[in-house]
Amino acid sequence: MTHQWKPICAVTDIPVLGARVVNRAHATDVAIFRNSEDKIFALLDKCPHKGGPLSQGIVFGERVACPLHNWNIELPTGCALAPDEGCTQRFSVQVEDGKVFLDLNELNADLSKAA
């Protein structure tokens, strides 16, 4: 399946060491993160532990700490660091000319399951 890229925002619209939320009508939101090196990552805005909003967590390096119970989630993979276990969905990201794009197919993938 080929990527269909959807423009989301400018890189500068995402705070350094922070996140921006992409709202989805019938599915869990997506959090787009920016670290101190301006690397961009996108994860489902839901911690694999108890569903905490990762977008409200603290970004450090290539990780985010869940605001509820401080689980550390790797931004490139969406997986919790040991001794914690579990992963949240990650989304493909493309950055071009200072703009952030997400894969439209991935954004819409679980919308058909929602109801």
MARTISE-811698 format. One record per residue: x, y, z of N, C-alpha, C, O in turn; residue number from 0; residue in three letters. Coordinates in Angstrom, 3 decimals, m for minus. Layout:
N
@nX=X; nY=Y; nZ=Z; caX=X; caY=Y; caZ=Z; cX=X; cY=Y; cZ=Z; oX=X; oY=Y; oZ=Z; num=NUM; residuo=ala;
...
END
This chain:
115
@nX=0.852; nY=m1.188; nZ=0.000; caX=0.000; caY=0.000; caZ=0.000; cX=0.889; cY=1.241; cZ=0.000; oX=1.825; oY=1.342; oZ=0.793; num=0; residuo=met;
@nX=0.596; nY=2.162; nZ=m0.877; caX=1.391; caY=3.384; caZ=m0.963; cX=0.908; cY=4.409; cZ=0.057; oX=m0.236; oY=4.396; oZ=0.510; num=1; residuo=thr;
@nX=1.832; nY=5.288; nZ=0.390; caX=1.491; caY=6.346; caZ=1.343; cX=0.694; cY=7.439; cZ=0.641; oX=0.985; oY=7.806; oZ=m0.498; num=2; residuo=his;
@nX=m0.307; nY=7.947; nZ=1.333; caX=m1.025; caY=9.139; caZ=0.907; cX=m0.807; cY=10.140; cZ=2.026; oX=m1.427; oY=10.035; oZ=3.084; num=3; residuo=gln;
@nX=0.061; nY=11.100; nZ=1.803; caX=0.468; caY=12.011; caZ=2.857; cX=m0.517; cY=13.155; cZ=3.035; oX=m0.920; oY=13.803; oZ=2.069; num=4; residuo=trp;
@nX=m0.896; nY=13.391; nZ=4.282; caX=m1.814; caY=14.480; caZ=4.623; cX=m1.023; cY=15.545; cZ=5.385; oX=m0.386; oY=15.232; oZ=6.391; num=5; residuo=lys;
@nX=m1.054; nY=16.792; nZ=4.923; caX=m0.367; caY=17.855; caZ=5.663; cX=m1.081; cY=18.105; cZ=6.990; oX=m2.307; oY=18.200; oZ=7.049; num=6; residuo=pro;
@nX=m0.277; nY=18.209; nZ=8.058; caX=m0.848; caY=18.381; caZ=9.395; cX=m0.539; cY=19.756; cZ=9.969; oX=m1.437; oY=20.462; oZ=10.427; num=7; residuo=ile;
@nX=0.744; nY=20.133; nZ=9.941; caX=1.150; caY=21.409; caZ=10.535; cX=2.594; cY=21.689; cZ=10.135; oX=3.236; oY=20.875; oZ=9.471; num=8; residuo=cys;
@nX=3.086; nY=22.829; nZ=10.542; caX=4.511; caY=23.139; caZ=10.389; cX=5.253; cY=22.542; cZ=11.579; oX=4.686; oY=22.393; oZ=12.661; num=9; residuo=ala;
@nX=6.514; nY=22.205; nZ=11.374; caX=7.336; caY=21.701; caZ=12.478; cX=7.316; cY=22.699; cZ=13.632; oX=7.245; oY=22.306; oZ=14.796; num=10; residuo=val;
@nX=7.378; nY=23.991; nZ=13.307; caX=7.416; caY=25.027; caZ=14.342; cX=6.099; cY=25.163; cZ=15.111; oX=6.058; oY=25.839; oZ=16.139; num=11; residuo=thr;
@nX=5.026; nY=24.532; nZ=14.631; caX=3.754; caY=24.532; caZ=15.363; cX=3.773; cY=23.547; cZ=16.534; oX=2.894; oY=23.582; oZ=17.395; num=12; residuo=asp;
@nX=4.777; nY=22.672; nZ=16.560; caX=4.915; caY=21.692; caZ=17.644; cX=5.968; cY=22.232; cZ=18.601; oX=7.089; oY=22.506; oZ=18.173; num=13; residuo=ile;
@nX=5.647; nY=22.395; nZ=19.880; caX=6.643; caY=22.918; caZ=20.808; cX=7.846; cY=21.980; cZ=20.928; oX=7.693; oY=20.759; oZ=20.922; num=14; residuo=pro;
@nX=9.045; nY=22.561; nZ=21.038; caX=10.237; caY=21.754; caZ=21.293; cX=10.027; cY=21.035; cZ=22.625; oX=9.627; oY=21.652; oZ=23.613; num=15; residuo=val;
@nX=10.297; nY=19.731; nZ=22.648; caX=10.073; caY=18.873; caZ=23.821; cX=8.597; cY=18.821; cZ=24.198; oX=8.243; oY=18.706; oZ=25.371; num=16; residuo=leu;
@nX=7.761; nY=18.905; nZ=23.198; caX=6.318; caY=18.877; caZ=23.440; cX=5.581; cY=18.129; cZ=22.352; oX=6.173; oY=17.388; oZ=21.567; num=17; residuo=gly;
@nX=4.272; nY=18.339; nZ=22.320; caX=3.427; caY=17.606; caZ=21.375; cX=2.294; cY=18.483; cZ=20.872; oX=1.949; oY=19.505; oZ=21.467; num=18; residuo=ala;
@nX=1.735; nY=18.050; nZ=19.764; caX=0.523; caY=18.636; caZ=19.197; cX=m0.429; cY=17.478; cZ=18.940; oX=m0.003; oY=16.402; oZ=18.522; num=19; residuo=arg;
@nX=m1.706; nY=17.693; nZ=19.187; caX=m2.700; caY=16.627; caZ=19.043; cX=m3.447; cY=16.781; cZ=17.723; oX=m3.883; oY=17.871; oZ=17.354; num=20; residuo=val;
@nX=m3.582; nY=15.652; nZ=17.023; caX=m4.397; caY=15.591; caZ=15.815; cX=m5.689; cY=14.890; cZ=16.218; oX=m5.688; oY=13.699; oZ=16.532; num=21; residuo=val;
@nX=m6.785; nY=15.636; nZ=16.206; caX=m8.083; caY=15.085; caZ=16.604; cX=m8.662; cY=14.230; cZ=15.488; oX=m8.597; oY=14.587; oZ=14.311; num=22; residuo=asn;
@nX=m9.228; nY=13.097; nZ=15.880; caX=m9.919; caY=12.224; caZ=14.924; cX=m11.331; cY=12.021; cZ=15.468; oX=m11.516; oY=11.738; oZ=16.652; num=23; residuo=arg;
@nX=m12.307; nY=12.166; nZ=14.606; caX=m13.714; caY=12.170; caZ=15.014; cX=m14.161; cY=10.892; cZ=15.719; oX=m14.845; oY=10.966; oZ=16.740; num=24; residuo=ala;
@nX=m13.794; nY=9.733; nZ=15.202; caX=m14.316; caY=8.482; caZ=15.751; cX=m13.217; cY=7.523; cZ=16.165; oX=m13.400; oY=6.306; oZ=16.122; num=25; residuo=his;
@nX=m12.075; nY=8.066; nZ=16.566; caX=m10.955; caY=7.221; caZ=16.999; cX=m10.092; cY=8.020; cZ=17.969; oX=m10.212; oY=9.241; oZ=18.070; num=26; residuo=ala;
@nX=m9.228; nY=7.316; nZ=18.672; caX=m8.307; caY=7.973; caZ=19.594; cX=m7.425; cY=8.947; cZ=18.822; oX=m6.987; oY=8.651; oZ=17.710; num=27; residuo=thr;
@nX=m7.168; nY=10.103; nZ=19.414; caX=m6.346; caY=11.120; caZ=18.779; cX=m4.920; cY=10.632; cZ=18.567; oX=m4.495; oY=9.630; oZ=19.142; num=28; residuo=asp;
@nX=m4.199; nY=11.358; nZ=17.734; caX=m2.791; caY=11.085; caZ=17.463; cX=m1.976; cY=12.230; cZ=18.039; oX=m2.346; oY=13.395; oZ=17.891; num=29; residuo=val;
@nX=m0.866; nY=11.905; nZ=18.696; caX=0.037; caY=12.921; caZ=19.238; cX=1.280; cY=12.987; cZ=18.356; oX=1.899; oY=11.963; oZ=18.064; num=30; residuo=ala;
@nX=1.639; nY=14.193; nZ=17.936; caX=2.862; caY=14.411; caZ=17.169; cX=3.858; cY=15.096; cZ=18.100; oX=3.576; oY=16.153; oZ=18.664; num=31; residuo=ile;
@nX=5.026; nY=14.474; nZ=18.249; caX=6.042; caY=14.945; caZ=19.187; cX=7.228; cY=15.549; cZ=18.446; oX=7.547; oY=15.160; oZ=17.323; num=32; residuo=phe;
@nX=7.874; nY=16.515; nZ=19.105; caX=9.109; caY=17.131; caZ=18.584; cX=10.135; cY=17.112; cZ=19.703; oX=9.880; oY=17.622; oZ=20.794; num=33; residuo=arg;
@nX=11.299; nY=16.522; nZ=19.435; caX=12.315; caY=16.504; caZ=20.481; cX=13.282; cY=17.671; cZ=20.304; oX=13.086; oY=18.510; oZ=19.426; num=34; residuo=asn;
@nX=14.318; nY=17.727; nZ=21.127; caX=15.250; caY=18.861; caZ=21.120; cX=16.094; cY=18.909; cZ=19.852; oX=16.701; oY=19.938; oZ=19.554; num=35; residuo=ser;
@nX=16.140; nY=17.806; nZ=19.100; caX=16.897; caY=17.769; caZ=17.839; cX=15.972; cY=17.993; cZ=16.637; oX=16.373; oY=17.776; oZ=15.493; num=36; residuo=glu;
@nX=14.748; nY=18.422; nZ=16.895; caX=13.726; caY=18.649; caZ=15.868; cX=13.323; cY=17.383; cZ=15.125; oX=12.842; oY=17.460; oZ=13.994; num=37; residuo=asp;
@nX=13.511; nY=16.221; nZ=15.738; caX=12.990; caY=14.977; caZ=15.168; cX=11.508; cY=14.909; cZ=15.498; oX=11.089; oY=15.279; oZ=16.594; num=38; residuo=lys;
@nX=10.718; nY=14.433; nZ=14.545; caX=9.264; caY=14.380; caZ=14.682; cX=8.818; cY=12.920; cZ=14.737; oX=9.281; oY=12.086; oZ=13.959; num=39; residuo=ile;
@nX=7.913; nY=12.629; nZ=15.666; caX=7.378; caY=11.289; caZ=15.864; cX=5.865; cY=11.395; cZ=16.034; oX=5.357; oY=12.428; oZ=16.470; num=40; residuo=phe;
@nX=5.151; nY=10.335; nZ=15.693; caX=3.695; caY=10.335; caZ=15.885; cX=3.262; cY=9.012; cZ=16.492; oX=3.615; oY=7.939; oZ=16.002; num=41; residuo=ala;
@nX=2.491; nY=9.106; nZ=17.570; caX=1.966; caY=7.937; caZ=18.277; cX=0.489; cY=8.148; cZ=18.584; oX=0.007; oY=9.278; oZ=18.647; num=42; residuo=leu;
@nX=m0.210; nY=7.048; nZ=18.773; caX=m1.566; caY=7.125; caZ=19.290; cX=m1.478; cY=7.813; cZ=20.644; oX=m0.597; oY=7.487; oZ=21.439; num=43; residuo=leu;
@nX=m2.355; nY=8.740; nZ=20.919; caX=m2.287; caY=9.530; caZ=22.155; cX=m2.871; cY=8.737; cZ=23.323; oX=m3.811; oY=9.171; oZ=23.989; num=44; residuo=asp;
@nX=m2.283; nY=7.560; nZ=23.549; caX=m2.828; caY=6.660; caZ=24.575; cX=m1.710; cY=5.748; cZ=25.077; oX=m1.173; oY=4.937; oZ=24.323; num=45; residuo=lys;
@nX=m1.372; nY=5.887; nZ=26.340; caX=m0.338; caY=5.043; caZ=26.942; cX=m0.826; cY=3.591; cZ=26.966; oX=m2.000; oY=3.344; oZ=27.241; num=46; residuo=cys;
@nX=0.063; nY=2.622; nZ=26.681; caX=m0.358; caY=1.223; caZ=26.705; cX=m0.677; cY=0.706; cZ=28.107; oX=m1.227; oY=m0.386; oZ=28.247; num=47; residuo=pro;
@nX=m0.346; nY=1.459; nZ=29.130; caX=m0.578; caY=1.030; caZ=30.512; cX=m2.032; cY=1.232; cZ=30.920; oX=m2.782; oY=0.268; oZ=31.079; num=48; residuo=his;
@nX=m2.423; nY=2.494; nZ=31.089; caX=m3.788; caY=2.800; caZ=31.533; cX=m4.459; cY=3.844; cZ=30.653; oX=m5.444; oY=4.465; oZ=31.052; num=49; residuo=lys;
@nX=m3.917; nY=4.035; nZ=29.447; caX=m4.566; caY=4.933; caZ=28.492; cX=m4.316; cY=6.401; cZ=28.708; oX=m5.048; oY=7.230; oZ=28.166; num=50; residuo=gly;
@nX=m3.306; nY=6.757; nZ=29.484; caX=m3.010; caY=8.167; caZ=29.732; cX=m2.668; cY=8.914; cZ=28.451; oX=m2.166; oY=8.312; oZ=27.502; num=51; residuo=gly;
@nX=m2.935; nY=10.227; nZ=28.409; caX=m2.667; caY=11.026; caZ=27.214; cX=m1.172; cY=11.325; cZ=27.074; oX=m0.642; oY=12.187; oZ=27.774; num=52; residuo=pro;
@nX=m0.506; nY=10.624; nZ=26.186; caX=0.939; caY=10.807; caZ=26.011; cX=1.291; cY=12.225; cZ=25.593; oX=2.388; oY=12.702; oZ=25.884; num=53; residuo=leu;
@nX=0.374; nY=12.903; nZ=24.915; caX=0.628; caY=14.279; caZ=24.472; cX=0.865; cY=15.223; cZ=25.649; oX=1.433; oY=16.300; oZ=25.469; num=54; residuo=ser;
@nX=0.441; nY=14.837; nZ=26.841; caX=0.631; caY=15.671; caZ=28.021; cX=1.866; cY=15.264; cZ=28.822; oX=2.125; oY=15.802; oZ=29.898; num=55; residuo=gln;
@nX=2.626; nY=14.305; nZ=28.284; caX=3.819; caY=13.821; caZ=28.966; cX=5.032; cY=14.696; cZ=28.699; oX=4.980; oY=15.647; oZ=27.918; num=56; residuo=gly;
@nX=6.132; nY=14.348; nZ=29.371; caX=7.387; caY=15.073; caZ=29.225; cX=8.247; cY=14.346; cZ=28.196; oX=8.507; oY=13.149; oZ=28.321; num=57; residuo=ile;
@nX=8.688; nY=15.092; nZ=27.169; caX=9.541; caY=14.539; caZ=26.117; cX=10.988; cY=14.753; cZ=26.515; oX=11.375; oY=15.847; oZ=26.926; num=58; residuo=val;
@nX=11.791; nY=13.693; nZ=26.391; caX=13.229; caY=13.790; caZ=26.645; cX=13.929; cY=12.790; cZ=25.736; oX=13.563; oY=11.616; oZ=25.683; num=59; residuo=phe;
@nX=14.937; nY=13.272; nZ=25.024; caX=15.611; caY=12.409; caZ=24.053; cX=14.608; cY=11.929; cZ=23.011; oX=13.943; oY=12.732; oZ=22.357; num=60; residuo=gly;
@nX=14.509; nY=10.607; nZ=22.866; caX=13.522; caY=10.016; caZ=21.952; cX=12.499; cY=9.217; cZ=22.754; oX=12.089; oY=8.126; oZ=22.359; num=61; residuo=glu;
@nX=12.096; nY=9.791; nZ=23.894; caX=11.113; caY=9.152; caZ=24.776; cX=10.123; cY=10.183; cZ=25.278; oX=10.375; oY=11.387; oZ=25.265; num=62; residuo=arg;
@nX=8.977; nY=9.661; nZ=25.724; caX=7.992; caY=10.496; caZ=26.409; cX=7.584; cY=9.758; cZ=27.677; oX=7.397; oY=8.542; oZ=27.668; num=63; residuo=val;
@nX=7.450; nY=10.508; nZ=28.767; caX=7.016; caY=9.937; caZ=30.038; cX=5.513; cY=10.166; cZ=30.172; oX=5.051; oY=11.305; oZ=30.119; num=64; residuo=ala;
@nX=4.753; nY=9.095; nZ=30.345; caX=3.307; caY=9.213; caZ=30.503; cX=3.003; cY=10.058; cZ=31.739; oX=3.618; oY=9.852; oZ=32.785; num=65; residuo=cys;
@nX=2.072; nY=10.999; nZ=31.642; caX=1.771; caY=11.862; caZ=32.775; cX=1.059; cY=11.157; cZ=33.929; oX=1.045; oY=11.685; oZ=35.041; num=66; residuo=pro;
@nX=0.468; nY=9.987; nZ=33.703; caX=m0.266; caY=9.309; caZ=34.767; cX=0.631; cY=8.510; cZ=35.714; oX=0.556; oY=8.666; oZ=36.933; num=67; residuo=leu;
@nX=1.479; nY=7.653; nZ=35.141; caX=2.273; caY=6.764; caZ=35.991; cX=3.740; cY=6.740; cZ=35.611; oX=4.479; oY=5.852; oZ=36.036; num=68; residuo=his;
@nX=4.173; nY=7.723; nZ=34.802; caX=5.575; caY=7.914; caZ=34.463; cX=6.196; cY=6.773; cZ=33.658; oX=7.414; oY=6.594; oZ=33.688; num=69; residuo=asn;
@nX=5.385; nY=6.003; nZ=32.944; caX=5.957; caY=4.996; caZ=32.049; cX=6.728; cY=5.725; cZ=30.961; oX=6.274; oY=6.756; oZ=30.465; num=70; residuo=trp;
@nX=7.887; nY=5.201; nZ=30.585; caX=8.679; caY=5.774; caZ=29.505; cX=8.381; cY=5.028; cZ=28.209; oX=8.553; oY=3.812; oZ=28.124; num=71; residuo=asn;
@nX=7.937; nY=5.768; nZ=27.213; caX=7.560; caY=5.214; caZ=25.918; cX=8.560; cY=5.707; cZ=24.875; oX=8.825; oY=6.905; oZ=24.780; num=72; residuo=ile;
@nX=9.117; nY=4.771; nZ=24.089; caX=10.039; caY=5.150; caZ=23.021; cX=9.254; cY=5.776; cZ=21.873; oX=8.306; oY=5.178; oZ=21.363; num=73; residuo=glu;
@nX=9.647; nY=6.965; nZ=21.475; caX=8.924; caY=7.658; caZ=20.407; cX=9.056; cY=6.978; cZ=19.040; oX=8.081; oY=6.967; oZ=18.289; num=74; residuo=leu;
@nX=10.220; nY=6.408; nZ=18.679; caX=10.304; caY=5.761; caZ=17.363; cX=9.462; cY=4.489; cZ=17.244; oX=9.016; oY=4.147; oZ=16.149; num=75; residuo=pro;
@nX=9.238; nY=3.786; nZ=18.361; caX=8.546; caY=2.492; caZ=18.288; cX=7.179; cY=2.480; cZ=18.949; oX=6.323; oY=1.674; oZ=18.585; num=76; residuo=thr;
@nX=6.963; nY=3.362; nZ=19.914; caX=5.716; caY=3.357; caZ=20.680; cX=5.732; cY=2.356; cZ=21.825; oX=4.718; oY=2.174; oZ=22.499; num=77; residuo=gly;
@nX=6.866; nY=1.707; nZ=22.055; caX=6.937; caY=0.658; caZ=23.074; cX=7.484; cY=1.181; cZ=24.400; oX=8.352; oY=2.053; oZ=24.439; num=78; residuo=cys;
@nX=6.951; nY=0.623; nZ=25.480; caX=7.397; caY=0.977; caZ=26.824; cX=8.774; cY=0.381; cZ=27.083; oX=9.120; oY=m0.677; oZ=26.559; num=79; residuo=ala;
@nX=9.550; nY=1.083; nZ=27.903; caX=10.868; caY=0.591; caZ=28.288; cX=10.735; cY=m0.346; cZ=29.482; oX=9.897; oY=m0.136; oZ=30.359; num=80; residuo=leu;
@nX=11.568; nY=m1.376; nZ=29.506; caX=11.573; caY=m2.338; caZ=30.604; cX=11.834; cY=m1.605; cZ=31.916; oX=12.600; oY=m0.642; oZ=31.935; num=81; residuo=ala;
@nX=11.227; nY=m2.032; nZ=32.990; caX=10.520; caY=m3.294; caZ=33.162; cX=9.058; cY=m3.254; cZ=32.700; oX=8.360; oY=m4.267; oZ=32.752; num=82; residuo=pro;
@nX=8.596; nY=m2.073; nZ=32.247; caX=7.214; caY=m1.969; caZ=31.781; cX=7.089; cY=m2.643; cZ=30.413; oX=8.069; oY=m2.766; oZ=29.677; num=83; residuo=asp;
@nX=5.877; nY=m3.073; nZ=30.088; caX=5.643; caY=m3.770; caZ=28.825; cX=4.406; cY=m3.226; cZ=28.135; oX=3.452; oY=m2.794; oZ=28.783; num=84; residuo=glu;
@nX=4.440; nY=m3.254; nZ=26.816; caX=3.304; caY=m2.826; caZ=26.010; cX=3.723; cY=m1.779; cZ=25.001; oX=4.744; oY=m1.110; oZ=25.161; num=85; residuo=gly;
@nX=2.923; nY=m1.649; nZ=23.962; caX=3.204; caY=m0.676; caZ=22.901; cX=1.917; cY=0.043; cZ=22.531; oX=0.818; oY=m0.491; oZ=22.676; num=86; residuo=cys;
@nX=2.080; nY=1.251; nZ=22.055; caX=0.992; caY=2.000; caZ=21.473; cX=1.286; cY=2.144; cZ=19.984; oX=2.440; oY=2.047; oZ=19.565; num=87; residuo=thr;
@nX=0.266; nY=2.371; nZ=19.200; caX=0.440; caY=2.452; caZ=17.747; cX=1.304; cY=3.637; cZ=17.370; oX=1.153; oY=4.730; oZ=17.915; num=88; residuo=gln;
@nX=2.210; nY=3.412; nZ=16.431; caX=2.997; caY=4.514; caZ=15.875; cX=2.475; cY=4.815; cZ=14.476; oX=1.877; oY=3.957; oZ=13.827; num=89; residuo=arg;
@nX=2.703; nY=6.031; nZ=14.024; caX=2.246; caY=6.479; caZ=12.715; cX=3.435; cY=6.942; cZ=11.895; oX=4.381; oY=7.524; oZ=12.427; num=90; residuo=phe;
@nX=3.381; nY=6.680; nZ=10.596; caX=4.435; caY=7.127; caZ=9.682; cX=4.380; cY=8.650; cZ=9.568; oX=3.310; oY=9.249; oZ=9.466; num=91; residuo=ser;
@nX=5.565; nY=9.251; nZ=9.587; caX=5.693; caY=10.708; caZ=9.518; cX=6.641; cY=11.066; cZ=8.384; oX=7.641; oY=10.387; oZ=8.150; num=92; residuo=val;
@nX=6.315; nY=12.128; nZ=7.696; caX=7.221; caY=12.683; caZ=6.695; cX=7.343; cY=14.173; cZ=6.976; oX=6.344; oY=14.848; oZ=7.221; num=93; residuo=gln;
@nX=8.570; nY=14.682; nZ=6.940; caX=8.807; caY=16.112; caZ=7.109; cX=9.455; cY=16.612; cZ=5.833; oX=10.485; oY=16.101; oZ=5.391; num=94; residuo=val;
@nX=8.828; nY=17.623; nZ=5.253; caX=9.330; caY=18.172; caZ=3.993; cX=9.131; cY=19.680; cZ=3.994; oX=8.025; oY=20.169; oZ=4.224; num=95; residuo=glu;
@nX=10.194; nY=20.403; nZ=3.739; caX=10.141; caY=21.877; caZ=3.684; cX=9.521; cY=22.471; cZ=4.952; oX=8.763; oY=23.439; oZ=4.888; num=96; residuo=asp;
@nX=9.851; nY=21.880; nZ=6.102; caX=9.356; caY=22.409; caZ=7.372; cX=7.918; cY=22.069; cZ=7.689; oX=7.357; oY=22.588; oZ=8.654; num=97; residuo=gly;
@nX=7.310; nY=21.202; nZ=6.892; caX=5.921; caY=20.795; caZ=7.123; cX=5.872; cY=19.320; cZ=7.521; oX=6.664; oY=18.506; oZ=7.047; num=98; residuo=lys;
@nX=4.925; nY=18.998; nZ=8.400; caX=4.750; caY=17.638; caZ=8.899; cX=3.560; cY=16.996; cZ=8.195; oX=2.487; oY=17.591; oZ=8.095; num=99; residuo=val;
@nX=3.764; nY=15.773; nZ=7.707; caX=2.724; caY=15.006; caZ=7.019; cX=2.554; cY=13.659; cZ=7.716; oX=3.533; oY=13.047; oZ=8.143; num=100; residuo=phe;
@nX=1.304; nY=13.200; nZ=7.828; caX=1.006; caY=11.863; caZ=8.325; cX=0.338; cY=11.075; cZ=7.209; oX=m0.278; oY=11.643; oZ=6.307; num=101; residuo=leu;
@nX=0.473; nY=9.764; nZ=7.287; caX=m0.110; caY=8.886; caZ=6.287; cX=m1.628; cY=8.843; cZ=6.466; oX=m2.120; oY=8.448; oZ=7.524; num=102; residuo=asp;
@nX=m2.356; nY=9.243; nZ=5.451; caX=m3.817; caY=9.305; caZ=5.514; cX=m4.431; cY=7.927; cZ=5.751; oX=m5.410; oY=7.802; oZ=6.487; num=103; residuo=leu;
@nX=m3.859; nY=6.891; nZ=5.127; caX=m4.382; caY=5.528; caZ=5.323; cX=m4.259; cY=5.099; cZ=6.786; oX=m5.180; oY=4.498; oZ=7.338; num=104; residuo=asn;
@nX=m3.124; nY=5.410; nZ=7.411; caX=m2.950; caY=5.061; caZ=8.830; cX=m3.895; cY=5.873; cZ=9.717; oX=m4.452; oY=5.340; oZ=10.677; num=105; residuo=glu;
@nX=m4.076; nY=7.146; nZ=9.405; caX=m4.978; caY=7.985; caZ=10.196; cX=m6.407; cY=7.461; cZ=10.158; oX=m7.133; oY=7.540; oZ=11.149; num=106; residuo=leu;
@nX=m6.804; nY=6.928; nZ=9.009; caX=m8.180; caY=6.452; caZ=8.844; cX=m8.357; cY=4.968; cZ=9.136; oX=m9.485; oY=4.475; oZ=9.134; num=107; residuo=asn;
@nX=m7.268; nY=4.244; nZ=9.389; caX=m7.311; caY=2.783; caZ=9.500; cX=m8.302; cY=2.273; cZ=10.535; oX=m9.090; oY=1.379; oZ=10.228; num=108; residuo=ala;
@nX=m8.289; nY=2.810; nZ=11.750; caX=m9.190; caY=2.256; caZ=12.756; cX=m10.505; cY=3.016; cZ=12.852; oX=m11.320; oY=2.726; oZ=13.728; num=109; residuo=asp;
@nX=m10.726; nY=3.986; nZ=11.964; caX=m12.001; caY=4.687; caZ=11.971; cX=m13.139; cY=3.750; cZ=11.575; oX=m14.269; oY=3.908; oZ=12.037; num=110; residuo=leu;
@nX=m12.833; nY=2.773; nZ=10.716; caX=m13.877; caY=1.840; caZ=10.283; cX=m14.280; cY=0.886; cZ=11.405; oX=m15.369; oY=0.313; oZ=11.370; num=111; residuo=ser;
@nX=m13.401; nY=0.712; nZ=12.405; caX=m13.704; caY=m0.185; caZ=13.526; cX=m14.499; cY=0.521; cZ=14.628; oX=m15.119; oY=m0.126; oZ=15.473; num=112; residuo=lys;
@nX=m14.471; nY=1.848; nZ=14.607; caX=m15.132; caY=2.607; caZ=15.671; cX=m16.643; cY=2.663; cZ=15.431; oX=m17.117; oY=2.741; oZ=14.298; num=113; residuo=ala;
@nX=m17.355; nY=2.622; nZ=16.512; caX=m18.809; caY=2.807; caZ=16.428; cX=m19.422; cY=2.755; cZ=17.807; oX=m20.638; oY=2.890; oZ=17.948; num=114; residuo=ala;
END
